[in-house]
């Protein structure tokens, strides 16, 4: 199925929900808490390993909600990425933080399923990087989102096949963590979880129920 793009909103104002002084959770490679630090500090230079999460939401047609990061973002501004990405704050569980961020960025809440956790480091420029232990979640959405323009400048529904092509044809327009996560989801390693969303990516075609 062809992607359906939603034009950017003329209203470029929205609530500010991201702050440089947010207290994030510093961890080791086994996700054990080592301490806390301000978001801006943890992304400075090559970055300090901290907790993060990425969310992929699909509709009833099996299309993924692709979002374009606001130009206000200090790292990877204007890049296309998965539905929602952020961090648990000090004292927050993954469950609380993921639903908070869905509300803040997209105006929605929906149950999520965990697929996997992985560590990566991606350098944006000399001043900043992502160095995260990232937990990946998937879910379904049955209504249109209401994106916060301070966080998301554009969005569209896109089929898995069309996204595969976009990654191959336009890799430099997409965030590095998103490409890594999508590769794992498409590998079949988490097919059972995806089937719980009505997705079957092993028959040669994408199906959704």
C-alpha positions in Angstrom: 0.0 0.0 0.0 1.3 3.5 -0.8 2.2 5.8 2.0 -0.3 8.6 2.9 1.4 11.7 4.0 -0.1 14.3 6.3 0.9 17.9 5.4 2.6 19.8 8.2 0.4 21.9 10.4 0.3 25.7 9.8 0.3 26.0 13.6 4.0 25.7 14.6 3.4 26.4 18.3 2.8 23.8 20.9 3.7 22.9 24.5 7.4 22.7 25.4 7.9 19.1 26.7 11.7 18.7 26.4 14.2 20.4 28.7 18.0 20.4 28.8 18.0 20.0 32.6 15.8 16.9 32.6 17.3 14.3 35.0 18.0 11.1 32.9 19.1 7.7 34.1 22.8 6.7 33.7 23.2 2.9 33.3 25.7 0.3 32.5 25.4 -2.2 29.6 23.2 -4.5 31.7 20.7 -1.6 32.4 21.8 -1.2 36.1 21.4 2.3 37.4 24.7 4.1 38.0 23.4 7.6 38.7 21.6 10.5 37.0 22.5 13.5 34.9 21.1 16.4 33.0 20.0 15.6 29.5 22.2 18.2 27.8 25.3 16.9 29.7 24.7 13.2 28.8 24.5 14.1 25.1 27.6 16.2 25.1 30.8 15.1 23.2 30.6 11.3 22.6 27.8 10.9 25.1 27.2 9.1 28.4 25.3 5.8 28.3 21.8 6.3 29.5 18.3 4.8 29.3 16.2 5.5 26.2 13.3 4.0 24.3 11.9 3.9 20.8 8.3 3.2 19.9 6.9 1.9 16.6 3.1 2.3 16.1 1.2 0.6 13.3 -2.4 1.1 12.0 -4.9 -1.6 10.9 -3.4 -1.7 7.4 0.0 -2.6 8.7 1.5 0.8 8.0 4.0 2.4 10.4 3.6 6.0 11.7 6.8 7.7 10.5 7.6 11.1 12.1 9.9 13.9 11.1 11.9 15.4 14.0 11.4 19.1 14.6 14.0 21.5 13.4 14.3 22.7 17.0 16.0 19.4 18.0 19.7 19.8 18.9 20.5 16.3 17.5 19.3 15.1 14.1 16.8 18.0 13.5 14.6 17.5 10.5 15.4 13.8 10.2 12.7 11.2 9.7 12.5 8.6 12.5 10.3 6.0 14.1 7.0 7.0 15.8 8.4 8.3 19.1 11.8 8.3 20.8 12.7 9.7 24.2 14.1 8.8 27.7 12.8 7.7 31.1 13.4 10.5 33.6 14.8 10.0 37.1 12.3 7.9 39.1 10.2 6.9 36.0 9.6 3.3 34.8 9.7 2.4 31.2 5.9 2.0 31.3 5.3 5.4 32.7 7.8 7.2 30.5 6.6 5.7 27.2 3.0 6.6 27.8 4.0 10.1 29.0 5.9 10.7 25.8 3.2 9.4 23.5 0.8 11.9 25.1 3.4 14.8 24.9 4.4 14.2 21.3 1.3 12.7 19.7 -1.6 13.2 22.0 -2.3 9.5 22.3 -2.0 6.5 24.6 -1.9 2.9 23.5 -0.7 -0.4 25.0 2.9 -1.3 24.0 4.8 -4.6 23.6 8.5 -4.9 24.3 10.7 -6.4 21.6 14.3 -5.9 22.5 17.0 -3.7 24.1 20.3 -2.7 22.5 23.2 -0.4 23.0 24.4 2.1 20.4 26.5 5.2 20.0 25.9 7.7 17.1 27.9 10.9 16.7 25.9 13.8 15.3 28.8 16.4 15.3 31.7 17.3 17.5 29.5 18.8 20.2 26.9 16.0 20.6 25.9 12.4 20.3 23.5 9.7 21.3 24.9 6.9 23.5 21.9 4.9 24.7 20.7 1.6 26.0 17.5 1.7 24.1 14.4 -0.3 24.7 12.2 -0.9 21.7 8.4 -1.1 21.8 5.7 -1.7 19.3 1.9 -1.0 19.3 -1.3 -0.3 17.4 -3.1 3.0 16.8 -6.6 3.2 15.4 -6.9 6.9 15.1 -5.0 9.8 13.7 -2.3 11.4 16.0 -2.2 15.0 17.1 1.5 15.8 16.9 3.1 18.5 19.0 4.9 20.7 16.4 7.6 21.5 18.9 8.6 17.8 18.7 7.3 16.6 15.3 7.3 18.7 12.1 5.7 16.2 9.8 4.3 12.6 9.8 3.0 10.0 7.4 1.8 6.4 7.3 4.1 4.2 5.4 4.0 0.5 4.5 7.0 -1.7 5.6 7.9 -2.3 1.9 7.9 1.4 1.2 10.0 2.1 4.3 12.5 -0.6 3.2 12.9 1.2 -0.1 13.2 4.6 1.6 16.0 3.4 3.9 17.8 2.0 0.9 17.3 5.1 -1.3 17.5 7.9 1.2 19.5 6.6 4.2 20.9 10.1 5.1 17.4 11.4 5.8 16.7 8.9 8.6 18.0 8.8 12.2 20.7 6.2 12.9 18.9 4.4 15.7 15.8 4.0 13.6 17.6 2.2 10.8 19.2 -0.2 13.3 15.9 -0.9 15.0 14.0 -1.4 11.8 16.6 -3.9 10.6 16.1 -6.0 13.7 12.3 -5.8 13.5 12.4 -6.9 9.8 14.8 -9.7 10.6 12.1 -12.0 12.0 13.7 -12.2 15.5 10.5 -10.7 17.0 7.9 -12.2 14.7 5.8 -13.6 17.5 5.5 -10.1 19.1 4.6 -8.5 15.8 2.0 -11.2 15.1 0.2 -10.1 18.3 -0.3 -6.7 16.5 -1.7 -8.6 13.5 1.5 -8.2 11.5 2.9 -11.2 9.5 6.2 -10.3 7.7 7.2 -13.9 6.9 4.8 -14.8 4.1 6.6 -12.6 1.5 3.9 -9.9 1.8 2.8 -7.6 4.7 -0.5 -8.5 6.2 -2.4 -7.0 9.0 -5.7 -7.9 10.7 
